[in-house]
Amino acid sequence: MEFRLASKDKPIIIVKAEVNGSEPLDFALDTGASATVISTQTAEKLGVNVKALPKEKECCGCSGGRMEARLGSVKSIRVGDAEARDVDVAIMDLTNISRAVGTELAGIIGYTFMKDYRVVVDYPNKRIFFERSQRNQLLKRLTLFSFFNKV
């Protein structure tokens, strides 16, 4: 799938992602983020009652500073042909990060989305590929094999 960079000065990968079947939204891709993040504003637009989620947790932000986040999960996140289901997410205000990046971010794609994929970034052609890892494909085959042998 195609991606764009936030700007020449800020080479942050921006991809279109759909959350729970939403319209495509701008997400930054951060291979160093331990969690996938959804902005508070996006969560509210998707009908998440943010205030009903467990108390805020303090976490480390992208600049090393501390940020507050609520923990939740979404049914699905899709980036191109890649999809993750029942994804744990941090929900936080991304206003300052969006301002610094120069793009209104609906979220950040992190480890909790990418963990099942080999991610290949082709910068010259501005393309990104999410490939299912061979380990996951093997586990699926073994599960199917086991299931059909029991029937």
C-alpha positions, 0 to 999 in steps of 0.5 A: 500500500502507498504511504506518505511522509508527514513532510520532508523535514519530518519523515514520519510515515503516514498510512490510512487505517480503518478502525472498526470499519471506519472511514480511512483515517491518518495514522503514523507508523511507529515501529518503536511504539509498544502499543497502537494508539488511538486519539481521544477524539477518534475514540469518541467519534467511534463511540468509545466512552473514554471516561468509562475506561480504566483509569489513566496510565502514565506512559512514555511518549515519543519524545521520552516525556510522560503522557497519560493514556487510558487502555482499551481495545478495538475490534479491528484495525485495517491498514491496506490488506493487513488486519488485526482483530481485538487489538489492545490500544492506548487512548490518548490526546494526540493534539501536541504530537499532531501539531509537531508532525504537521498532520492531524493524527487519528492514531499511531500504528504500533507493536500491538498491530504489527506483531503478526507481520513482517513490515517492509518499507520501500521509501523510494516508491513510498510503499509499505508491505505487511506480510504475515510471518511464516511462523503465524502461517505455520501455526494456522496450518497446524491448527487446521490440520489438528482440527481436521484430524479430530473430525 
